[in-house]
Amino acid sequence: MYPKTIAGLISCYVAALPFFRNALLGDLGYTALLFGGFHLLERRFGVLKQQTGARPVTLATTSRARPG
C-alpha cells in the first residue's frame, strides 16, 4: 500500500494520526477514571491512604534472619 521508502513511512504515519488521536483520548480517559476512582476510594476508606513516616517494605525489612 505504501512504498518502502522514507516518504512512504511518513505518509503512513500521517494517515494514522486520526487513529492515534482516538487512542490518546482513550488512554487519558481511562487514566483519569482509574486515578480519580482511587482518589475517591482513598477519601471513603481511610485505610487506603499511605501512612506518613512509615518505612517502605523492602526485602531487608521482611527477612526473618535470626539474631546472632
N, CA, C and O of each residue as an XYZ file, in Angstrom:
272
protein
N       0.832     -1.189      0.000
C       0.000      0.000      0.000
C       0.879      1.255      0.000
O       0.632      2.180     -0.774
N       1.879      1.294      0.843
C       2.814      2.412      0.868
C       4.159      1.924      0.359
O       4.543      0.786      0.627
N       4.881      2.768     -0.372
C       6.214      2.349     -0.828
C       7.164      2.222      0.359
O       7.016      2.923      1.360
N       8.132      1.332      0.243
C       9.086      1.094      1.331
C      10.225      2.102      1.253
O      11.389      1.756      1.051
N       9.842      3.358      1.421
C      10.796      4.469      1.432
C      10.466      5.366      2.615
O       9.478      5.155      3.318
N      11.300      6.355      2.822
C      11.038      7.336      3.894
C       9.736      8.084      3.612
O       8.968      8.356      4.535
N       9.486      8.415      2.361
C       8.248      9.116      2.008
C       7.032      8.234      2.294
O       6.004      8.730      2.755
N       7.142      6.938      2.027
C       6.040      6.027      2.324
C       5.795      5.899      3.819
O       4.649      5.828      4.262
N       6.884      5.870      4.602
C       6.752      5.799      6.059
C       6.077      7.052      6.599
O       5.202      6.972      7.461
N       6.484      8.201      6.095
C       5.891      9.466      6.548
C       4.413      9.521      6.176
O       3.590      9.936      6.993
N       4.059      9.108      4.953
C       2.645      9.145      4.561
C       1.824      8.147      5.377
O       0.657      8.406      5.669
N       2.413      7.020      5.745
C       1.719      6.053      6.607
C       1.454      6.656      7.986
O       0.357      6.520      8.528
N       2.463      7.323      8.550
C       2.282      7.958      9.862
C       1.242      9.064      9.802
O       0.443      9.215     10.726
N       1.245      9.839      8.721
C       0.269     10.923      8.585
C      -1.147     10.343      8.483
O      -2.087     10.896      9.053
N      -1.298      9.231      7.758
C      -2.614      8.604      7.628
C      -3.089      8.020      8.953
O      -4.294      7.863      9.151
N      -2.170      7.692      9.869
C      -2.538      7.084     11.148
C      -2.864      8.112     12.229
O      -3.330      7.732     13.304
N      -2.638      9.381     11.982
C      -2.861     10.407     13.013
C      -4.288     10.418     13.574
O      -4.433     10.539     14.790
N      -5.336     10.302     12.777
C      -6.689     10.290     13.380
C      -6.891      9.129     14.356
O      -7.580      9.290     15.364
N      -6.303      7.963     14.073
C      -6.435      6.826     14.969
C      -5.623      7.044     16.243
O      -6.040      6.637     17.327
N      -4.478      7.680     16.110
C      -3.648      7.971     17.282
C      -4.367      8.933     18.212
O      -4.290      8.790     19.432
N      -5.063      9.906     17.653
C      -5.809     10.859     18.490
C      -6.850     10.127     19.328
O      -7.001     10.406     20.518
N      -7.567      9.194     18.714
C      -8.583      8.438     19.453
C      -7.951      7.566     20.534
O      -8.481      7.461     21.640
N      -6.821      6.943     20.214
C      -6.132      6.111     21.202
C      -5.644      6.972     22.367
O      -5.747      6.575     23.527
N      -5.116      8.142     22.052
C      -4.622      9.041     23.098
C      -5.763      9.529     23.988
O      -5.618      9.594     25.208
N      -6.882      9.866     23.385
C      -8.036     10.299     24.182
C      -8.560      9.166     25.060
O      -8.958      9.401     26.201
N      -8.563      7.961     24.546
C      -8.986      6.809     25.348
C      -8.047      6.562     26.514
O      -8.497      6.292     27.627
N      -6.744      6.653     26.271
C      -5.762      6.474     27.354
C      -5.931      7.527     28.431
O      -5.879      7.219     29.621
N      -6.134      8.772     28.018
C      -6.329      9.847     29.002
C      -7.613      9.637     29.804
O      -7.644      9.886     31.009
N      -8.663      9.183     29.135
C      -9.926      8.929     29.839
C      -9.801      7.815     30.873
O     -10.265      7.957     32.004
N      -9.173      6.703     30.483
C      -9.007      5.598     31.428
C      -8.067      5.968     32.573
O      -8.272      5.541     33.709
N      -7.036      6.761     32.274
C      -6.135      7.198     33.334
C      -6.873      8.066     34.345
O      -6.715      7.893     35.554
N      -7.672      8.992     33.852
C      -8.458      9.841     34.757
C      -9.444      9.003     35.562
O      -9.647      9.254     36.750
N     -10.052      8.019     34.929
C     -11.009      7.159     35.628
C     -10.328      6.355     36.734
O     -10.844      6.274     37.849
N      -9.182      5.764     36.433
C      -8.504      4.935     37.431
C      -7.949      5.759     38.588
O      -8.174      5.424     39.751
N      -7.223      6.836     38.277
C      -6.644      7.635     39.351
C      -7.719      8.405     40.113
O      -7.632      8.535     41.334
N      -8.727      8.916     39.415
C      -9.817      9.608     40.089
C     -10.625      8.664     40.962
O     -11.030      9.023     42.068
N     -10.859      7.453     40.461
C     -11.574      6.459     41.255
C     -10.810      6.071     42.502
O     -11.397      5.924     43.574
N      -9.490      5.901     42.367
C      -8.702      5.555     43.541
C      -8.682      6.709     44.544
O      -8.699      6.479     45.753
N      -8.646      7.938     44.053
C      -8.689      9.088     44.964
C     -10.005      9.101     45.744
O     -10.015      9.359     46.947
N     -11.109      8.823     45.059
C     -12.394      8.779     45.756
C     -12.438      7.639     46.773
O     -12.998      7.801     47.857
N     -11.849      6.484     46.431
C     -11.795      5.373     47.378
C     -10.924      5.708     48.581
O     -11.239      5.308     49.702
N      -9.825      6.442     48.362
C      -8.986      6.869     49.486
C      -9.748      7.782     50.434
O      -9.606      7.689     51.653
N     -10.556      8.662     49.862
C     -11.337      9.561     50.710
C     -12.400      8.801     51.488
O     -12.706      9.151     52.628
N     -12.967      7.758     50.877
C     -14.039      6.995     51.520
C     -13.488      6.010     52.540
O     -14.041      5.868     53.630
N     -12.401      5.329     52.189
C     -11.801      4.322     53.061
C     -10.405      4.785     53.453
O      -9.466      4.674     52.665
N     -10.270      5.295     54.648
C      -9.013      5.869     55.107
C      -7.865      4.878     55.169
O      -6.703      5.286     55.166
N      -8.162      3.585     55.225
C      -7.104      2.589     55.324
C      -6.266      2.547     54.040
O      -5.143      2.044     54.059
N      -6.787      3.056     52.946
C      -6.045      3.050     51.682
C      -4.993      4.146     51.605
O      -4.096      4.083     50.764
N      -5.089      5.145     52.469
C      -4.125      6.239     52.427
C      -2.763      5.770     52.889
O      -2.643      4.935     53.786
N      -1.731      6.326     52.256
C      -0.366      5.968     52.635
C      -0.042      6.623     53.976
O      -0.307      7.806     54.188
N       0.527      5.841     54.859
C       0.879      6.345     56.174
C       2.128      7.218     56.055
O       3.101      6.822     55.415
N       2.105      8.391     56.663
C       3.286      9.249     56.642
C       4.268      8.774     57.702
O       3.880      8.415     58.814
N       5.508      8.778     57.349
C       6.537      8.361     58.285
C       6.735      6.865     58.331
O       7.616      6.388     59.045
N       5.957      6.120     57.604
C       6.101      4.662     57.600
C       7.242      4.272     56.675
O       7.451      4.891     55.632
N       7.974      3.242     57.068
C       9.050      2.752     56.224
C       8.474      1.928     55.096
O       7.525      1.172     55.303
N       9.035      2.062     53.898
C       8.567      1.205     52.812
C       9.004     -0.231     53.056
O      10.075     -0.471     53.613
N       8.202     -1.160     52.650
C       8.515     -2.572     52.835
C       9.546     -2.976     51.792
O       9.321     -2.815     50.592
N      10.670     -3.498     52.248
C      11.714     -3.980     51.350
C      12.075     -5.395     51.759
O      11.607     -5.891     52.784
N      12.883     -6.026     50.981
C      13.314     -7.391     51.312
C      14.100     -7.421     52.602
O      14.015     -8.393     53.353
N      14.866     -6.375     52.876
C      15.680     -6.338     54.084
C      14.810     -6.260     55.340
O      15.166     -6.832     56.371
N      13.680     -5.562     55.266
C      12.850     -5.412     56.465
C      11.905     -6.583     56.653
O      11.343     -6.750     57.735
N      11.716     -7.402     55.619
C      10.798     -8.516     55.750
C      11.497     -9.850     55.927
O      10.839    -10.878     56.087
N      12.821     -9.848     55.902
C      13.527    -11.123     56.060
C      13.434    -11.593     57.510
O      13.307    -10.781     58.426
N      13.497    -12.878     57.704
C      13.355    -13.457     59.041
C      14.695    -13.986     59.529
O      14.804    -15.117     60.003
N      15.700    -13.149     59.402
C      17.037    -13.572     59.869
C      17.031    -13.628     61.382
O      16.486    -12.739     62.037
N      17.628    -14.656     61.937
C      17.694    -14.804     63.381
C      18.826    -13.946     63.932
O      19.898    -13.859     63.333
N      18.584    -13.317     65.068
C      19.654    -12.505     65.663
C      20.826    -13.409     66.062
O      20.649    -14.518     66.566
N      22.015    -12.888     65.815
C      23.204    -13.699     66.004
C      23.720    -13.679     67.365
O      24.726    -14.327     67.654
